[in-house]
Amino acid sequence: MRIYSRILGTGSYLPEKRLTNADLAAELALQGVETSDDWIVERTGIRARHFAADEQGSSDLATEAARQALSAAGISADDLDLIIVATSTPDMVFPSVATMVQHKLGAAGCPAFDVQAVCSGFIYAMTIADSMIQSGSAKRALVIGSEVFSRILDFKDRTTCVLFGDGAGAVILEASDQPGILATDLHADGKYKDILCVPGHVNRGAILGDPVLKMDGQAVFKLAVGVLEETARASLAKANLTDADIDWLIPHQANIRIMQSTARKLKMSSDKVVVTVDQHGNTSAASIPLALDTAVRDGRIQRGQTLMLEGVGGGFTWGSVLLRY
């Protein structure tokens, strides 16, 4: 009998501080950087984003999202066999965010580790958790995407600083004999590392290189549109399904144009695409679980529906998860 990983519950968290485009434009103007709501919306679809408080780290955001997911699943932290956190903005070099979340939840004992695949991180983490559940290594897994990208932005570069926000999203996966995750597909190509990166690093107590995000927007857009279609079709083929079988597309919330282009290639109506980028910007590894939780809680996503989750991020990494909710 095949063992599936089914989503038992979802959760999310956005920091209290919310900045509309007008708010951000006003702050940037003080530094001599010009932008506007119209400029941002036209190019990205983003209208607002949330920034973490100074005292908040990725582990704090992740813990809040995890608590929501545990509550929705109707289980306690003691019931977890595995914790995976996808993040590119950990609280510190080590230990992992996952171990910090584990301690804050009081779930000592189960394996806990981080995955770093930038905006594709949640897809990578779900795939790993699914594999461990299928192998019998775990029965219940907490998978989280959590980011504080506001800490690595260059607020003098309006082409990048207006795009990103902070947040966390989480799911509880449980072993089941009923269909859940139907197929996954992961890829990476390191030759594209320079089009989206944070090139700085810590060396003997000092930061060497540039510690803020750098992006070639046109190169990222061109690559993203192609690989997102390819990975979605790869997962569909593995599950012997077609475009028409997808009830909801939940893409990485980076740019409305990329999302719309992917939907067209998959012959999907725009009203079947879950869009939250307008309210929280690009939250990297947190964006897909944030969008998923939003659509579950507002009733759009119903049990039995087929969901396509897909993401693309620095590395360059990309992948998809096809599942029956």
N, C-alpha and C positions, 0 to 999 in steps of 0.2 A: 504494500500500500504506500502510495506517495505521501510524503509529508510536505505540507504547504506552510508558508508564513502568512498569516492573516493579520490585518491591522485590527487591534482590539480597542485602541483609543488614540486620540490626537490631542495636541495642546500647542499653545504658542504664547509668546510674550513680546511686547514692544515696550521699550523704555518710556518713561513718563514725558520726557522732553520731546515735543513734536514741533518741527519747523516746516512751515509751508514754504513754497518757492519765494514768496514775498519776504518772509522772515529771513531766509537764507541770503537773498539778494541784498537785504539791508545790512546784514552782518558783513558780507563780502565787500560791500561798498566802502566800509570803514577801512578796508585794506587796499582800496584802490582797484578792486576787481569788479567789473561790470557784468551783470547778467539780469535776467528778468523772468517772470513767470511764463510769458509767451515763448521766450527763447528755449526754456527748459522743456515745457510741455510739447512744443512742436517737434523737438528732436528725440524725446525720450518717453513721453507720456507720464512722466513723474510730476506729481503735484505737492507731495510732502514726504518727509522722512522723519525717523526718530533717532535721537542720539542718546547714548548711555550717559548717565551721570558720572562724574569723575571717580566716584568710589565703586562703580559697577564694572565688573569684568565679564568676559564671556561665560564664566562658570555661574555667575549670578543670574544672567539671562537664561542660560540653559536650565538651571534648577527650577526657575519659575515655570518654564514651558513643560518641563518634565512632570512637575506636580499636577499641572492641568491634564496632561496625558494619562497619568496614573489614575486621577479621579475619574476621567471619562471611561477608562478601562475597568474601573471598579476593583483595582488591585492595589496592594501596598508595595513599597520599595523592597520589602523582604521577599517578594515573589519574583524578583528579577534574577535572571541567570547571566545577563550580559548587558554592558553599557558601552555604547560607541558614540563619541561626539565628533562630528565633522566641523572643523574650524580652521581658519588661517590666521586667526587673531587670538591665540591663547593668552591666558592670564600671565604666564611666564614661560621661559624656555622649557622647563620641566619642573614638577611633574605635569602630567596631562590634565586637561580640563575635565576629562571623564572621571578621573580619580577624585577631583575636587567635588564634582557633582555627586559622585557616589557617597562621599563623606557627608555632604549637606543633606542628602536624602536618607542617610542612615542605612545604606544597603551594603555594608561591608562584606567582602568575601568573594563576590562574583568578579570575573575579569572585566576590566574597564580600560579603554584606550581611545586615543584620538586618531582621526583620519584626516590627512591634509591633501585635498584635491581641489581646493579653492571653491568655485561656484558649483562644481560637480560633486562636491564632497558628500552631500546627503545621498546622492545616487550611489556613490561608492560605498558609503556606510550601510545603506539598506541592502545592497548586494552581499556584502560581507556577512551581515546579520542573517540574511536569508540562507546563505550557504551553511552557516553554523547551526541554524535551526534544522535544516534539511539533513545535516550529518548527525544530528542527535546531540550535539555539544551544548545546546541551549534550548529551553522551551519557551522562555519569555525574554525578549530583548527590548531595551530602551534605546532608541536611535534618535539622536538630536543633531540639528544644525544650529550653530550659534556663532554670531559674529559681532565685533565692535569695530567695524571698518572706519568709523570716524577717527580712530587713533592713527590711521596710516594714510590719511588724505592730505594732499597739498592744497591748502585753501587759497593759493594764489593761481591755481590752474582750474579755470572754470569748466574745462572740458571733462574733468574727472570728479571734482569735489561735489558737483551737484547731483551725481548719479547714485551715491551710496548712502546706506543707512545702517542702523544697528537693530538686532532682533534675534529671536530664537524660535524654533519650531521643533516639535517632537512627536514621535509615534511610538506606540507599544506594539511590537510584533509578537504573535503567539503561534506555536505549532498547532496545526489543525489538519484534519483529513479532508476539509472542504477547501476548494480553490481560493487562493489568496494571491500571492505573487506568482504570476504565470511565466514571466521571462525577464531576464536582465541582459544588459549589453553595455560593456565598458571599453573605453579606448583612451589612448594618450599619445602625444607626439611632441617630444621635447624640443624639436627644431623650431617650434613656434614660441619658445619661452620668453623671448624679448618683447613680444607684442602686448603682453599683460604680465606685469611683475612688480615686486617690491625688491629692488636689488641690494638694499642694505643688509648688513648682518653684524652681530655682536662679536668683537674680538678683543680679549683681554680688558674688558670693562669699557670699551669704546665702540661706538657705532661706525663701521666702515662702509663706505658707499652711501647711496641715497635711500633713506628709510621710509619713503613715501611711494604711493602707488603710481606706476607709469603705464600708460595704455595707448596703443595705436588703434583708435576707435574704428577706422575704416577697415583695417586688416582683421580685427576681431569680428566685426559685423559680417564680412564676406565669408570668413571661415565658419562662423557659428551657424549661419543659415543652411549651409550645405551639410555639416555633420549632424545637426539636429534632425534633419529629415532622414538621413542615413541610419542613425541609431534607432529612431522610432520604427522604421521599416524592418530593421534587424530583429527587434524584440517581437514585433507582430509576426514575422516569419517563424521565429522559434516557437511561438504559441499557436501557429496555424490560424491566425486571425488576419483581418484586413482593416483598412482605414475605417470602414463603415461600422466596425465593431466597437470603436472607441466612443464612450459616452462623454468623457471629459478629458481635455488636454490640460495638464498642469505643468507648464514649462518654468524653467528658471526665470525669475522676474528681473530681467536686466534692462530691456528696452522694448517698448510696445511694438516697434517696427519689426524686430526680430521675431517676436511672438506671433504677430499677424502673418508674417511671411511663412513661418513654419506651418501655421494652421492652413494656409492656402495650399501649400505643397501636399498636405495630408487630406486635402479636400474636406476640411472641417469648417463649419460655420463659426463665426467669431463669437456667437453666444454660447458655444460649447468650450470656450477657452476660459479658464479661471484667471482673472487679472486682478492683481493686488499691487502691482508695481506703482500705480498712481498714488497709493497711500503710504508705502514704506520704502520706495526706491529699491535699489539693488542691495539686498542683504546677504549676498553671496550664498554660502551653504545653508543659510536659514530661509532663503526665499521660497523654496518649494514646499517645505513643511508648513511655513506660515500660510501660504496660499491654500494648501490642502486643508488645514484646520479651519480657515475662514469659510471655505465652501462646505465643509462638513457641518459646522455649527450653524450656518444660515440655512441649511436644509437643501441646498442644491445637489450635493452628493448624497446618494441613497445607497443602502446596502444592495449588493448584487450588480451594481454598475461597474463598467470597465474603465479604468483610469490609465492614462499614459503620463508618466512623470519623466521629464528629461531636463538635462542641464549641460552647460558647457562653461569651462572656466580656464584660468591660467594654468599653464603647464606645457602644452595645451591639453586639457582633459575634457572628455565628454562621455555621456552615457544615458541610458534610459532604464526605467522599470515599468513593466506592464503588469497591472494587478486587477483583481476582482475585489471590489470593496464590499 
